[in-house]
Amino acid sequence: MKKLVVIDACIRGEESRTRRIAGPILEELAKRYEITRFDLTEMPMEPLTPRTYAERAAGIIPAWALEASRTIADADRIVVVAPFWDMSFPAVVKVFFEHVSLFDITFTDNGRTCVGKCKCEKVMYITTRGMNIPTGDAREQGSSYLHALSELWDLGTVLTVAAWNLDYSTPEELEERIENTTRFGLRLAASF
Ligand SMILES: Cc1cc2nc3c(=O)[nH]c(=O)nc-3n(C[C@H](O)[C@H](O)[C@H](O)COP(=O)(O)O)c2cc1C
């Protein structure tokens, strides 16, 4: 069975609209993929500090980060499930990427520039935004970051499944947007 990694940063847990959209999509994908989940809300992580940076330079890398990095490099597909915070995703997602972006695992260099080492061919980014900011808008720095990371790690196509303007919708509009976005995600999942 092919391997899929889920990176979940839905800090509002059961209340999360993003997780609600992701639920049926991941259920569908679980029929075809062996899933490994990284629930970032349950992983206490700090950004690199002078100490942990020096340790890394000396080859001392926390066992969890090494294992997560190898799991990501070996995944056929990656799904990021994260709400839109401060015009991007929650900081914990960036901190996670910082820990698992490891030389000679997720990327290497060819003497001229960095080149990716990941097996992944497609990334699905599931998110919800409070403001009226469509995917690809200059104010939307979640999907643009993942496109850039895909260049560094060689992750292939990034597909975004997003609902927006949710904090300024009536309860009826909110439900409709969530349902439409879930349907869109399920259609993408069929060929993901
Ligand atoms: C800490 C925080 C920061 C947010 N920042 C933004 C933002 O910059 N732009 C925006 O459109 N919505 C922002 N929102 C609103 C969320 O994107 C929106 O409510 C989303 O649906 C929440 O997803 P969730 O239900 O999965 O937690 C923010 C919400 C929180 C709690």
The ligand as a Gaussian input file, in Angstrom:
#p B3LYP/6-31G(d) Opt

LIG

0 1
 C       -5.270000      32.965000      16.191000
 C       -6.132000      33.148000      14.967000
 C       -5.644000      33.884000      13.903000
 C       -6.422000      34.064000      12.755000
 N       -5.908000      34.798000      11.724000
 C       -6.649000      34.944000      10.593000
 C       -6.135000      35.674000       9.488000
 O       -5.046000      36.230000       9.513000
 N       -6.900000      35.767000       8.370000
 C       -8.126000      35.159000       8.262000
 O       -8.738000      35.199000       7.186000
 N       -8.649000      34.479000       9.310000
 C       -7.936000      34.349000      10.458000
 N       -8.451000      33.654000      11.527000
 C       -9.787000      33.036000      11.384000
 C       -9.668000      31.574000      10.978000
 O       -8.920000      31.410000       9.812000
 C      -11.049000      30.952000      10.723000
 O      -11.922000      31.166000      11.790000
 C      -10.908000      29.466000      10.430000
 O      -12.107000      28.945000       9.921000
 C      -10.531000      28.696000      11.712000
 O      -10.304000      27.350000      11.393000
 P      -10.626000      26.177000      12.420000
 O      -12.134000      26.202000      12.660000
 O      -10.195000      24.945000      11.718000
 O       -9.858000      26.462000      13.665000
 C       -7.710000      33.489000      12.684000
 C       -8.201000      32.749000      13.772000
 C       -7.429000      32.579000      14.902000
 C       -7.986000      31.786000      16.066000

